[in-house]
């Protein structure tokens, strides 16, 4: 590589080159132009904004508004780099209350396009206009036009072909422009928006809408019943915030985060703190890799958020990010906790492939009859966390008695005595409201229609929540083995065992190295023994999980993952026959357990077929 030459003198760059460099940061594609110009219209107090596009905005973008306008003598200054009416001093950067403030957008756009700016204030009898192309700016001349501003941008990147060739096809760029317009329309429901593409109207909303009306106009009215309102008001000091939003049911989650819309003080933002809070609030309600549909509008003191972080102004920095995270997390969780999250057949079918399909939750298994497999539907729910240890021998004895009494026809004999401290499932009471289908699904009813339950998924959630409640008070109960179970392990897994000691103790596992390539399990969770889980298989799988990126033994997320694995192994399986009393008890627990609509993996535990949908199926409607 040749050495860098130091013979060239240092000199200032030409204005055109300066503006084109700035355009490289601000004007990435036509959608960037739409965003910058519409934000200027909003800052000017516009009540109606029209956006016209041709060839996806590559050939033409025209933004027309009815805002306050620009006086004729200030039109040349509007096209000058870093000229703005929105800030005056360094101190203003600490409290930015407008969408635009840098003053480089118009100059940057003009440097890579053919731009015409026409504007009129209420004090003027007529409009005035100015044109720019590259580094050439025309004189201001009179023009006809109403109060407000119209900016026409033609032939974007005509003088920077290297940039132009990186643009996508016109339909793709058009979609991005419309999405940018819809985001800004959602953030400002009081302003009317119209978008036309090649002469045809693609989006049109009137001014004066409520936040909910505007959100549904953008997201689709068909989602009205699938969105839950979210509220929070923490404006007790200058660092506080208020929040309003719509949180989608888990059944309308998507494969990408494109259905997440976050706004702060009317600004479209992408923020990792808020995204993490959203993800955590839906943990256990949607499958990993899927994203909820959500709209969040936050209002906070301008001094509490720094929007001068990136030229595109979509990234922000909070003075108190922990406050923002906690308010967003708590408000969404509370909204979801108070809602019926059971998806309907109609919602599942219309979720774009993301809705629940009971047939896909678990692979079909051979129909078997395993007496006693679900003798304790809720092992931990009834157990007093403060009591002493319960003997594993007593558990096994009760299981044997239950199997002998049941024969092959049931899950628990009528005369079987429950082990002390566990509490008995109701015995001999018929499950008048519950039908088990193919030993895998339960059919029952509620006020809205027929509910179909995946028995494994629901029992998994019950077990998970019970373990979470128990582990907050004391470690899970364990049973010592007569001789240690030997788990083959890699040297790296053996070396990491001390790091896992705290986590293992919480879940009732006692293990230690037996050599450079094996681990001995001396104690194992009692309820996993009860379900016939192999200690070697379980601990081996746990050691493999511990090698994955992001596995932090002390984190809440990792604890959830491990308890999820335990619940999955302990829960009743598809193909397991359950007694009437167990069916009744499991369905009853569905009403009591938090987040019972989804298993810990995020898959649905149940789906509802509403009376209305039944009537349609039977042609009563």
GUKEDO-655473 format. One record per residue: x negated, y, z negated of N, C-alpha, C in turn. Coordinates in steps of 0.2 Angstrom, whole numbers, plus 5000, padded with zeros to 4 digits. Layout:
BEGIN
XYZXYZXYZ/...
% end
This chain:
BEGIN
499649945000500050005000499650065000/499650115005499250175005499350214999/498850254997498950294991499450354993/499750384988500250434989499850504990/500050534996499650594998499750654993/499250684991499350744986499150814990/499050804997498850865000499450915002/500150885002500650925004500850974998/500951034999501151084994501851074991/501851094985502551094982502951154984/503551134986503951194989504751174987/505151224987505851214986506151184992/506651144991507051114996507551154999/507651145006508151185009508851175006/509251225006509951225003510351165005/510351155012510751095015510451035012/509851025011509550955009509750955001/509751004998509951004990510650984990/511051014994511750994994511950924996/511550895001511650825003511350774998/510850794994510650754989511150754983/511450814982512050814977512650774980/512750774986513250734989513150664988/512550644988512450574987512650544981/512650594976512850574969513650584968/513950634971514650654970515050614976/514850614982515250594987515050524990/515250474987515050404989515450384995/516150404995516550375001517150425001/517650415005518250465006518550464999/518650414995519050414989518650464984/518050474985517650524980517850594982/517950604988518250674990518950684988/519350634989520050644986520050654979/519650614975519650634968519350704966/518850724969518550784967519050844969/519350844975519750894977520450894973/520750834972521350834968521250864961/520650844958520550874951520450944952/520250974957520251044957520951074958/521351044961522051064962522351064955/522251004951522551004945522251054940/521651074940521351124936521651194938/521951194944522251264947522951264945/523151214941523851214939524451194944/524251154949524651134954525251094951/525851104954526451064952526551014957/526351024963526450974969525750974973/525550914974524950894978525150854983/524850864989524950824995524250804998/524250744999523550715002523750675008/523450705014523550675021522850645023/522850585025522350545027522350525034/521850515038521750485044521150445045/521250385047520750335048520450325041/520850315036520650295029520250355026/520350415029519950475026519350485029/519050445033518450455037518450505042/519050515045519150565050519450625048/519950615043520250675040520450665033/520350715029520650715022520950785021/521550795020521850865018522150865012/521950905007522350915001522650985000/523350974999523651044999524051044992/523951104989524351114982524651174982/525051184977525451244975525151284969/524451274968524151304962524051374963/523651404958523551474958523151504963/522751464967522451494973521751524971/521451544977520751574976520751644980/520551704976520551764980520151764986/520251804991519851804997519051824996/518951864991518251884990517851824986/518251774984517851724980517751664984/518051664990518051604995517351584996/516851624998516151605000515851574993/516051604987515651584981515951514980/516551494982516851424980516451374984/516151394990515751344993514951344992/514751394987514151394985513951344980/513351314980513151264975513151284968/513451244963513451254956513751324955/514351344958514651404956515351374954/515551404948516251384945516551434941/517151434940517551474935517651444929/517451384928517751334922517251334916/516651354917516151364911515751424913/515551454907515151514908514451504904/514451464899513851464894513651394893/513051384890512851314888513351284883/513651324878514051304873514751274876/514951294882515551274885515451194887/514851174888514751104889514951054883/514951084877515151044872515951034871/516351074875517051074874517351084881/517251034885517551034892518251014892/518651064894519351044894519651044901/519251054906519451044913519250984916/519550964922519250904925518650914929/518550974932517950984936517651044932/516951044932516551094929515851104932/515651054936514951064938514851114944/515351124948515351174953514951154959/514751084960514451064966514851024971/515451014969515850964973516050994980/516251054981516451084987515851094991/515251124988514651124992514351064995/514451014990514150944992514650914998/515250924997515750895003515550935009/515551005009515451035015514751025018/514250995015513650985018513650925022/514150875021514150815025514850805029/515150865030515750865034515950925037/516450935041516750995043517351015039/517251065035517751085030518051155031/518651155030519051215031519451225024/519351285021519651305015520151365016/520751355015521251405015521651415009/521751475006521951485000522351554999/522851554995523151624993523351624986/523251684983523551694976524251724977/524551724971525251754971525151834972/524551864971524451934971524351954979/524251904983524051924990524651914994/524751954999525251955004525151895009/524551875010524451825015523851785013/523751725016523151685014522551705018/521951675016521351685019521051615020/520551615024520251545025519451555027/519151505026518351505027518251435029/517751425034517551365036516751345035/516551285034515851265033515751205037/515151195040514951135043514151135042/513951085038513251075036513051135032/512551175034512351235031512651295034/513051295038513351355041514051365038/514151425036514751455033515051515037/515651515038515951565042516151625038/516351675041516651735038517351715035/517551755030518251745028518651785033/519251755035519751785039520451775037/520851815039521551805037521851745040/522351715037522751655039523451655036/523851615039524551605036524551545032/524951555026525051505022525351525015/525651475011525951495005525451494999/525751514994525251524988525051454986/524351444985524051384984523451374988/523251314988522551304992522651234996/522351245002522351185007521651175009/521351115008520651105010520651045015/520351055021520351005026519650985027/519550915026518850885027518850835033/518550855038518450815044517850785045/517850725049517150695051516650685045/516950645040516450645034515850605036/515250625034514550605035514450605042/514650655046514550655053513750675054/513450705050512750725050512350685046/512550635043512150585039512350515041/512250495047512450435050512250375046/511650375042511450325038512050305032/512350365030512850355025513450335028/513650355034514250335037514350265038/513750235040513750165042513850115036/513850145030513950105024514650105022/515050145025515750145024516150085026/516650065023517050005025517550015031/517949975032518449985037518950035035/519250065040519750115038520250095033/520550035034521050005029520750005022/520149975022519849975015519750045012/519450085016519350155013520050195011/520550175015521250205014521450175008/521450115006521650085000521250114994/520650134995520250164989520550234988/520650264993520950334993521550334989/522050294991522750294988522650274981/522250224979522150204972521850264968/521450304971521150364967521750414966/522150424971522750464970523250444965/523350374965523850344961523550354953/522950344952522650354946522750424943/522650474947522650544945523450554944/523850524948524550534948524850504941/524550454939524750414933524550464927/523950494928523650534922524050594921/524350624927524750684926525450674929/525850644925526550634927526950694928/526750744926527150814927527050834934/526550814937526350844944526650794949/526950824955527150784960526650764965/526650704968526050684972526450654978/526150664984526350634990525650614994/525650554997525050535000525350505007/525050535013525250505019524550475022/524650425026524150385029524350385037/523950415041524050415048524750435050/525050485046525650515047526250475044/526150425040526650385037526550395029/527150405026527050415018526950345015/526450345011526250275007526450285000/526450344997526550354990526850424989/527450424985527750484984528150484978/527950524973528250534966528450604965/528950614962529150684961528850714954/528850784954528550814948529050804942/528850814936529250814930529450744927/529050694929529150624927528850614920/529150564916528850544910528250504911/527850494906527250454907527450384909/528050354905528250284907528550284914/528950334916529150334923528650334928/528150374927527550374932527150314932/527050284926526650224926527050164930/527650164929528050114932528150124940/528150184942528150204949527450184952/526950184948526350164951526250084951/526350054945526249984944526849944947/527449974948527949934951528549924945/529149944947529749934943529849864941/529649814945529749744943529349724937/528849764934528549754928528849784922/529349814923529649854917529749814911/530049754912530149714906529549674904/528949684907528349644905527849694902/528049754901527549804898527849824891/527449824886527549844879527249914878/527649954875527350024873526850024867/526350054868525850064863525750134860/525750144854525750214851525150214845/524850274845524450284839524350354838/524250384832524150454831523650454825/523050474827522550484822522250554822/522750604823522450674824522450704817/522150674812522050704805521450754805/521050754810520450804810520250814817/519750854818519450864824519150804828/519050754824518850684827519350634829/519950654827520550614828520750604835/521250564837521450554843522250524843/522550534848523250514849523250464855/523650414855523650364860524350344862/524450344869525050314871524950264877/525250214878525150164883525650114884/525550074889525950014891525449954891/525549904887525149844887525549784890/525249754895525649704899525649634895/526149594896526149534893525649484895/525349444892524849394894525049364901/525649354902525849314908525749354915/525549424914525449464920524749484920/524249444917523549464917523349444924/522749474926522549474933521749444933/521549424939520949404940520349454940/520549514940520049574940520349624935/519949674934520149724929520449784933/520649774939520949834943521649854940/521949814936522549834933522549874927/521849894925521749924919521650004920/522050044917522050114919521950154912/521350184911521250224905521150294907/521450334903521350404904521250444897/520750494898520650534892520750604893/521150634890521350704891521450714899/521850674902522050674909521450654914/520950634911520350614916520350534916/520250514923520150444924519450424921/519450374917518750354914518650274915/518050254914517850184913517350194907/517550154902517150164896517150094893/516450074891516350004888516649994881/516650044878516950044871517750024871/518050064876518750044876518949984880/518549964885518649904888518549844883/518049844879517849794874518449794869/518749844867519349844862519949814866/520049824872520549794876520449724876/519849704877519749624878519849594871/519649624866519649594859520449594857/520849644859521549644857521949584860/521649564866522049504870521649444869/521149434864520749374863521249324861/521249264864521649204862522349214866/522449264869523149274873523049264880/522449274883522349264890521749224891/521749184896521149144898520549184899/519949154897519249194899519249204906/518949264908518949284915519549314918/520049324914520649354916520749424912/521049474915521049534912521849564912/521949594906522649614905522849674910/523449684911523749744914523949794909/523649854909523649894904523549974906/523950014903523850084904523750114897/523250154896523050194890522950264891/523350304888523150384889522950404882/522350424881522150454875522050534875/522250564870522150634869521750644863/521150684864520750704859520450764860/520150794854519850854854519250854860/519250904864518650904869517950904867/517950924860517250924857517050854855/517550804855517350744852517150694858/517250714864517050674870516550714874/516050684876515550714881515750684888/515950724893516150704900515550724904/515050754902514450774906513950724906/514150654908513650604907513450574914/513850584919513750554926514050604931/513750614937514050654942514750644944/514950574943515550564945516050574940/515850594934516250614928516750554926/516650494928517050444925516850404919/516150414918515850384911515850444906/516050424900516050474894515650444889/515550484884515250464878515550494872/515750454867516150484861515750504855/515950554852515550564846515650514840/516250484840516350434835516650374839/516250334842516550274846516850224842/516650214836516950164832517650184830/517850244829518550264828518950254834/518650264840519050254846519150174847/518650144846518750064847519250044842/519250064836519750034831520450054832/520550114834521250144836521550104841/521150094847521350054853521449984851/521049954848521149884846521749874841/521749914836522349904831523049924835/523049974839523749994842523949934847/523449914851523749854855523849794852/523449774847523649714843524349724839/524449774836525149784833525649784838/525549814844526149804849526249734851/525749704852525749634854526049584849/525849604843526149564837526849564836/527149624838527849634837528249614843/527949584848528349574854528449504855/528949484859529049414861528649404867/528049364867527649354872527749294876/528249264875528449204879528649224886/528249194891528349214898529049184901/529349214905529949184909529749154915/530149104918529949074924529849134930/530349184930530249234935529649274934/529349284928528749324927528149284929/528249214928527649174929527649164937/528149164940528149154948527849214951/528049274948527849334951527149364948/526749324945526149354942525549354947/525649344953525049344958524649284956/524949224955524449164954524249164947/524349214942524049214936524549184931/525149174933525649154928525549084926/525949064920525848994917526148944922/525848894922526248834926526148774921/526648754917526548704912526248644915/526348624921526048564924525248564924/525048634924524348634925523948644919/524348654913523948664907523548604905/523748544905523448484903523448434909/522948394910523048334915523448284912/523848254916524248194914523848144911/524148114905523748064902524247994902/523947944901524247884901524747884895/525347864895525847864890525647814885/525547834879525347784873525747794867/525647754863526047764856525447754851/525247804848524747804843525047824836/525247774832525547784826525147824821/525447874818525147924814524747974817/524747984823524248024827524448104825/525048114823525248184821525548184814/525348144810525648134803525648204799/525148244801525148304797525048364802/525648384805525648434810525348494808/525348514802525048574800524548554794/523948524795523548504790523448554784/523248614787523048664783523548714780/524148724784524648774782524848764775/524948704773525248684767524748684761/524148674763523648664758523448724754/523348724748523248784744522448794744/522248844747521448854748521148854741/521448874736521148874729521048814726/521348764728521348694724520748664725/520648604721520048564722520048524728/519448494730519448444735519948394735/520148374741520648324742520248264745/520348204742519948144743520048124750/519548104754519648084761519948014760/519747974755520047904754520847914753/521047964750521747974749522147984756/521748024760522048044766522047974771/521547934771521547874775522047824772/522147824766522647774763523347804765/523547864765524147894767524247874774/523747884778523847874785523947794786/523647754783523747684784524447664782/524747694776525447684774525947704779/525747764782526247794787526247744793/525647724795525647674801526047614800/525947584794526247524792527047534792/527247584789527947594789528247614796/527847644800528147664807528147614812/527747564811527647504816527447544823/527747524828527547554834528047604837/528647624833529147664835529147734833/528647754829528647824826528047844824/527947904822527347934820527147934813/527747924809527647914801528247884798/528047834794528547794791529047834786/529647814785530047854781529847844774/529547794772529347784765528647804763/528247834768527547854767527547914763/527147904757527047964753526448004755/526548074756526048114758525448124753/524848134755524348144750524448204746/524148204740524248264736524048324739/524448384738524148444740524348464748/524448414752524648424759525348444760/525748424756526448434757526748394763/527348374762527648324767527948354773/527948324779528348344784529048324782/529548354785530248334784530348264787/530648214783530648144785531448134786/531548104791532248074792532748124795/532548184795533048244798532948244805/533548234809533548234816533348294819/532948294825532748354828533348374833/533848404831534448414835534348464841/533848504840533748554845533148544849/532748484848532148474851532148414855/531948414861531848354865531148344868/530848284867530148274869530148244876/529848274881529848254888529248224890/529248154892528548124894528048134889/528248134883527748134877527248194878/527448244881526948294883527248364881/527948374883528248444883528848434879/529048494875529548494871530048544874/530748524874531248564876531748584871/531848654870532248674865532548744868/532948774864533248834866533248894861/533348954864533349014859533949054862/533949114859534549164861534449184869/533949174872533849204879533849144884/533849084882533849024887533548964884/533248924889532848864887532148874887/531848854882531148854881530748794881/530248784886529848724887529148734884/528948694879528348704875527848644877/527248664878526748614879526448594872/526548534870526448514863525748524861/525248504865524548514863524348584862/524548624867524348694867524648734860/525348714859525648744853525248724846/525148654846524848624840524148654839/523848664845523148694845523148764842/523648804843523648864840523848864833/524248814831524448804824523848794820/523448744823522848724819522348774819/522248814824521748864824521948924819/522548944819522748994814522648974807/522848904806522748884799522048874797/521648854801520848854800520648924799/520848974803520649044802520849074795/521449054793521749074786521349044781/521148984781520748944776520048974776/519748984781519048994781518849064779/519449114779519349174776519249174768/519449114765519449104758518949064756/518849004759518348954757518148914764/517548884763517448834769517948784770/517948754776518348694777518148634773/518648594771518448534767518048484771/517548454768517148404772517148334768/516948284772516848214769516148194770/515848174765515148144766515148074769/514748064773514647994776514247954772/514447884772514047834769513247834771/513247844778512547844781512647904786/512047944787512147994792512247974799/512648004803512747994810512148034814/511847994818511248024822511448054828/511348114830511448154836510848164840/510748134846510248154850510148224852/509648254851509548334852508848344855/508848404859508248424862507848464856/507148464857506748504852507048574851/507248604856507548674855508148674851/508548624852509148624848509048604840/508548564839508348554832508048614829/507648654833507348714830507848764828/508348764832508948814830509348794825/509348734822509748704817509748754811/509248774808509248824802509648884804/509648914810510048974812510748954811/510948894813511648874813511948854806/511548854801511648824794512348864791/512348924792512948964789513548944792/513548944799514148924803514348854801/513848804801514048734800514348734793/514048764788514348764781515048784781/515248834785515948864785516448814788/516248774793516648734796516648654793/516248654788516248584784515748534787/515248554790514748514793514048524789/513848464787513148464784512648424789/512148454791511748424796511048444795/510548404796509848424796509448384801/508848404802508448374807508148304804/508148254809507948184807507248174811/507048214815506448214819506448264824/505948264829505948314834506448314839/506848254839507348244845508048214842/508148234836508748204833509048244827/509648244826509948284820510448234816/510348234810510748184806511348224803/511948204804512548234801512748194795/512748224789512848194782513548214780/513848264782514548274780514948304786/515648294787515948314793516648334790/516948384794517648404792518148354791/518448354785518948294784519548294789/519748344791520348344796520148314802/519548324804519248294811519148224810/518948194804518948124803519648094804/520148134801520848114801521148104808/520848144813521048144819520648094824/520148064821519748014824519148044829/518948104827518448144831517748114829/517348094834516748064833516248124831/515948114825515448164823514848174828/514648124831514048124836514248174842/514848154844515048194850515248264849/515548274843515748344841515048384840/514648364836514048404834513548414840/513548364844513148364851513448424855/514048424856514448474860514248544857/514348544850514148614847513448634848/512948594848512248604849512148634856/512548604861512548624868512748694868/513348704865513648774865513148824862/512748804857512348854854511748874858/511648844864511148864868511348914873/512048924874512348964879512149044877/512149084882511949154881512549184878/512449224873512949254869513249224863/512949164862513149124856512849154850/513149184846512849214840513149184834/512849144830513149104824513449144819/513249214818513649254813514149294816/514349294822514849334825515549304824/516049354824516749324824516949294830/516649314836516849284842516649214842/515949194840515749134840516149084835/516349114830516749074825517349054828/517649104832518349084835518249034840/517649034844517548984849517448914846/517148914840517048844837517648824834/518048864831518648844828519148824834/519148854839519548834845519348764847/518748754848518448684850518748634845/518748644838518948604833519748594834/520048644835520848644835521048604841/520648614847520848574853520748494852/520148474848520048404847520548374842/520748414837521248394832521948394834/522148434839522848444840523148384843/523848374843524148314846524048324854/523948264857523748274864524348254868/524348274875524848254880524848184880/525448154880525548074880525648054873/525548094867525648064861526348074859/526648014857527348024854527448054847/527948094846528048124840528748104837/528748104831529448084828529848144828/530548134827531048194827530848244822/530648224816530448274811529848314813/529348284816528748314818528948364824/529348344828529548394834529848454831/530348444826530648494823530248544819/529748514816529248554812528848594817/528548564822528148604826528448654830/529148644832529448704835529648754830/529748734824529848784818529248834817/528648794817528048834816527948884822/528148874828528148914833528348984831/528848984827529149054825528749084819/528349044816527949074810527249094812/526949054816526249064818526149124822/525649174820525449224825525149204831/525349244837525149234843525349154846/525849134844526049064845526249054853/526249114856526449114864525849084868/525249084865524649064869524249024864/523848974867523348934863522748974863/522248954858521648994857521249004864/521348964869521048974875521349024879/521949044877522349094881522849064886/522849004886523448974890524048974887/524648974890525248984887525448914883/525748924878526048864874526748854876/527148904879527848894881528048944886/528548924889528848964895529548964894/529949014896530649024895530949024902/531548984902531948994908532649024905/532749084907533249124904533949104907/534449124903535149104905535249134912/535049194914535149224920534849184926/534149164924533849114929534249054930/534449024925534848964925535448974930/535849034929536449044932536249054940/535649084941535449084948535349014951/534948974948534848904950535448864952/535948874947536648844948537148884952/536848934956537248974960537849004957/537849024950538349054947538249134948/537749154951537649224952537449234959/
% end
